[in-house]
Amino acid sequence: MNLDPALVEILVCPQCRSGLFVDAQADELVCNGCALAYPVRRDVPVMLVDEARPLDVS
């Protein structure tokens, strides 16, 4: 996955508006606030809540 750090810095979660961090192993952007993981496909973040995967935070 090759995302521009400046892009990641300005992206926010579309559900809760929290910041995101890169999970390079899973090819995802992960929300700090609501624990959703957004897929990155061909180096393009898919920032759709319907496409996000809820993380198990237990």
C-alpha positions as a Markdown table, in Angstrom:
| # | Residue | x | y | z |
|---|---|---|---|---|
| 1 | Met | 0.0 | 0.0 | 0.0 |
| 2 | Asn | 1.4 | 3.4 | -1.0 |
| 3 | Leu | -0.6 | 6.3 | 0.4 |
| 4 | Asp | 0.7 | 9.8 | 0.6 |
| 5 | Pro | 1.1 | 10.7 | 4.3 |
| 6 | Ala | -0.3 | 14.2 | 3.5 |
| 7 | Leu | -3.5 | 12.6 | 2.3 |
| 8 | Val | -3.9 | 10.4 | 5.3 |
| 9 | Glu | -3.4 | 13.4 | 7.5 |
| 10 | Ile | -6.4 | 15.2 | 6.1 |
| 11 | Leu | -8.7 | 12.3 | 5.8 |
| 12 | Val | -11.3 | 11.7 | 8.5 |
| 13 | Cys | -13.8 | 9.0 | 9.2 |
| 14 | Pro | -17.0 | 9.7 | 7.4 |
| 15 | Gln | -19.1 | 8.3 | 10.3 |
| 16 | Cys | -17.6 | 10.1 | 13.3 |
| 17 | Arg | -15.1 | 12.6 | 11.8 |
| 18 | Ser | -12.2 | 11.2 | 13.9 |
| 19 | Gly | -8.7 | 10.8 | 12.5 |
| 20 | Leu | -7.4 | 7.7 | 10.8 |
| 21 | Phe | -4.2 | 5.7 | 10.9 |
| 22 | Val | -2.7 | 3.3 | 8.4 |
| 23 | Asp | -2.7 | -0.5 | 9.0 |
| 24 | Ala | -0.4 | -1.4 | 6.2 |
| 25 | Gln | -0.6 | -5.2 | 6.9 |
| 26 | Ala | -4.3 | -5.2 | 6.4 |
| 27 | Asp | -4.4 | -2.6 | 3.6 |
| 28 | Glu | -6.8 | -0.5 | 5.7 |
| 29 | Leu | -7.3 | 2.9 | 7.2 |
| 30 | Val | -8.5 | 2.6 | 10.8 |
| 31 | Cys | -10.6 | 5.1 | 12.6 |
| 32 | Asn | -9.4 | 6.2 | 16.1 |
| 33 | Gly | -12.9 | 7.0 | 17.2 |
| 34 | Cys | -15.5 | 4.5 | 16.1 |
| 35 | Ala | -13.2 | 1.5 | 15.4 |
| 36 | Leu | -14.1 | 1.0 | 11.7 |
| 37 | Ala | -11.5 | -0.1 | 9.2 |
| 38 | Tyr | -11.8 | 1.3 | 5.7 |
| 39 | Pro | -10.3 | -0.8 | 2.9 |
| 40 | Val | -7.6 | 0.6 | 0.6 |
| 41 | Arg | -7.9 | -0.9 | -2.9 |
| 42 | Arg | -5.1 | -0.3 | -5.5 |
| 43 | Asp | -3.8 | 2.5 | -3.3 |
| 44 | Val | -7.2 | 4.3 | -3.2 |
| 45 | Pro | -8.9 | 4.6 | 0.2 |
| 46 | Val | -12.6 | 3.5 | 0.0 |
| 47 | Met | -14.1 | 5.9 | 2.5 |
| 48 | Leu | -17.7 | 4.5 | 2.5 |
| 49 | Val | -19.2 | 3.5 | 5.8 |
| 50 | Asp | -21.0 | 0.6 | 4.0 |
| 51 | Glu | -17.6 | -0.7 | 2.9 |
| 52 | Ala | -16.0 | -0.4 | 6.3 |
| 53 | Arg | -15.3 | -3.4 | 8.6 |
| 54 | Pro | -16.1 | -3.0 | 12.3 |
| 55 | Leu | -13.1 | -3.9 | 14.5 |
| 56 | Asp | -13.3 | -6.2 | 17.5 |
| 57 | Val | -12.2 | -4.0 | 20.3 |
| 58 | Ser | -13.0 | -6.4 | 23.2 |
